[in-house]
Amino acid sequence: MLRMRWLSSTNSGWIDLEGGLLHRRGSAERKTKKSQPTCKIHKRLLPHLRRWHAQDTAKGIVNVISYKRRPVQDVAWAWRSAGRAAGATKHDTPHILRHTSATWFVQAGLKLPEISSYLGMSVPTLTKVYWHRSPEFQDNIAATVPKPAATKSKAKSAG
């Protein structure tokens, strides 16, 4: 994310403001175990990104995340400051935001394949770790009273 660019890039992620897409990796970057899928940008975020892009372009800034016109190299200090302000513990890491978003998407009743393609997380992982948070979790089971299966002896005596 720290290498994210405002314009199309082969060696880093970039933001496509026309298409409303965030490309998490450049077209020439090799694929790794982390899928880094392209995802849609929320419609409420797009106007802000367009404004920030115009401001950065006027200053010659090409990286989306910058400070004093230079690309940010490390977010550790900013994360700690924000965490202190929010009352977070030292165990809260930036990765917690991924878990939070997965939980919220499942709680909102979104379908697992859609969440999977957005977060770059497998459907089996979503099912194993987050499915119990869904409003649909085991609904059919909880609403069904199973009938016992007919045994062979009952079936013969009935005939």
C-alpha positions as CSV (number, residue, x, y, z in Angstrom):
1,M,0.0,0.0,0.0
2,L,2.8,2.4,0.7
3,R,4.0,2.1,-2.9
4,M,0.5,2.8,-4.3
5,R,0.6,5.3,-7.2
6,W,-2.0,7.7,-8.6
7,L,-1.4,6.5,-12.2
8,S,-1.1,3.1,-13.9
9,S,2.1,1.3,-12.8
10,T,3.8,-1.9,-13.7
11,N,5.8,-2.2,-10.5
12,S,3.4,-1.1,-7.8
13,G,-0.3,-0.9,-7.0
14,W,-2.3,2.0,-8.4
15,I,-5.7,3.7,-8.3
16,D,-7.9,3.9,-11.4
17,L,-10.1,6.9,-10.6
18,E,-12.0,6.6,-13.9
19,G,-13.0,2.9,-13.3
20,G,-13.2,3.3,-9.5
21,L,-10.7,0.5,-9.0
22,L,-7.8,-0.1,-6.7
23,H,-5.2,-2.3,-8.2
24,R,-3.2,-3.8,-5.4
25,R,-0.2,-4.8,-7.5
26,G,1.4,-3.6,-10.7
27,S,0.9,-5.6,-13.9
28,A,4.5,-6.7,-14.1
29,E,4.8,-7.7,-10.4
30,R,5.0,-11.5,-9.8
31,K,2.1,-13.2,-8.2
32,T,2.6,-14.5,-4.6
33,K,0.6,-16.5,-2.2
34,K,-1.2,-13.3,-1.2
35,S,-3.6,-12.8,-4.1
36,Q,-3.8,-9.0,-3.9
37,P,-7.0,-8.8,-6.1
38,T,-8.2,-5.6,-7.7
39,C,-11.2,-4.2,-5.8
40,K,-13.9,-1.5,-6.2
41,I,-13.4,1.7,-4.4
42,H,-16.3,2.7,-2.2
43,K,-18.4,5.4,-3.8
44,R,-18.1,7.7,-0.8
45,L,-14.3,7.5,-0.9
46,L,-14.0,8.3,-4.7
47,P,-14.7,12.1,-4.4
48,H,-12.0,12.4,-1.7
49,L,-9.5,10.4,-3.8
50,R,-10.2,12.6,-6.8
51,R,-9.6,15.8,-4.8
52,W,-6.4,14.4,-3.2
53,H,-5.2,13.3,-6.6
54,A,-5.7,16.8,-8.1
55,Q,-3.9,18.3,-5.1
56,D,-1.0,15.8,-5.3
57,T,-0.7,16.2,-9.1
58,A,-0.4,20.0,-8.8
59,K,2.5,19.4,-6.4
60,G,4.1,16.7,-8.5
61,I,3.4,13.9,-6.0
62,V,2.9,10.5,-7.6
63,N,2.5,8.3,-4.5
64,V,-1.0,8.1,-2.9
65,I,0.5,7.9,0.6
66,S,3.0,10.7,1.1
67,Y,4.2,13.1,3.7
68,K,5.9,16.4,2.9
69,R,5.8,15.5,-0.8
70,R,7.8,12.3,-0.2
71,P,6.5,8.7,-0.2
72,V,5.9,7.3,3.3
73,Q,8.4,4.5,4.0
74,D,6.9,3.2,7.3
75,V,3.6,3.6,9.0
76,A,4.6,2.2,12.4
77,W,4.8,5.6,14.2
78,A,1.4,6.8,12.7
79,W,-0.2,3.4,13.6
80,R,1.0,3.7,17.2
81,S,-0.2,7.3,17.5
82,A,-3.6,6.5,16.1
83,G,-3.8,3.4,18.3
84,R,-3.0,5.3,21.4
85,A,-5.7,7.9,20.5
86,A,-8.2,5.0,19.9
87,G,-7.3,3.1,23.1
88,A,-5.7,0.2,21.3
89,T,-3.3,-2.2,22.9
90,K,0.2,-3.2,21.7
91,H,-1.4,-6.4,20.3
92,D,-3.5,-4.5,17.9
93,T,-1.7,-4.4,14.5
94,P,-2.7,-3.0,11.2
95,H,-3.7,-6.6,10.2
96,I,-6.6,-6.3,12.6
97,L,-8.4,-4.1,10.1
98,R,-8.5,-7.0,7.6
99,H,-10.2,-9.2,10.3
100,T,-12.6,-6.4,11.2
101,S,-13.7,-5.8,7.6
102,A,-14.1,-9.6,7.0
103,T,-16.3,-9.8,10.1
104,W,-18.4,-6.8,9.2
105,F,-18.9,-8.0,5.6
106,V,-20.1,-11.4,6.9
107,Q,-22.3,-9.8,9.5
108,A,-23.9,-7.6,6.8
109,G,-25.0,-10.8,5.0
110,L,-22.8,-10.5,2.0
111,K,-22.0,-13.7,0.1
112,L,-18.7,-15.4,0.8
113,P,-17.5,-15.5,-2.8
114,E,-18.0,-11.7,-3.1
115,I,-16.1,-11.1,0.2
116,S,-13.4,-13.5,-0.9
117,S,-12.8,-11.6,-4.2
118,Y,-12.7,-8.3,-2.4
119,L,-10.4,-9.2,0.4
120,G,-8.3,-11.7,-1.4
121,M,-9.1,-14.3,1.2
122,S,-10.2,-17.8,0.3
123,V,-13.8,-18.9,0.8
124,P,-12.7,-21.9,3.0
125,T,-10.9,-19.4,5.3
126,L,-13.9,-17.1,5.5
127,T,-16.1,-20.1,6.2
128,K,-13.8,-21.5,8.9
129,V,-13.0,-18.2,10.7
130,Y,-16.0,-15.8,10.1
131,W,-19.1,-17.7,9.0
132,H,-20.4,-18.0,12.5
133,R,-20.9,-14.2,12.5
134,S,-23.3,-14.4,9.6
135,P,-27.0,-13.6,10.2
136,E,-27.7,-16.8,8.1
137,F,-25.4,-19.0,10.2
138,Q,-27.1,-22.4,10.6
139,D,-30.6,-20.8,10.1
140,N,-31.8,-23.9,8.2
141,I,-30.5,-26.3,10.8
142,A,-32.0,-24.3,13.7
143,A,-35.4,-24.1,11.9
144,T,-35.6,-27.8,11.1
145,V,-36.6,-30.7,13.3
146,P,-35.2,-33.8,11.6
147,K,-37.4,-36.8,11.4
148,P,-35.8,-40.1,12.2
149,A,-35.0,-42.3,9.2
150,A,-37.2,-45.3,8.7
151,T,-35.6,-48.5,9.8
152,K,-35.8,-51.7,7.7
153,S,-37.9,-53.5,10.2
154,K,-40.5,-50.8,10.3
155,A,-40.6,-50.6,6.5
156,K,-41.2,-54.4,6.2
157,S,-44.0,-54.5,8.8
158,A,-45.8,-51.6,7.2
159,G,-45.9,-53.5,3.8
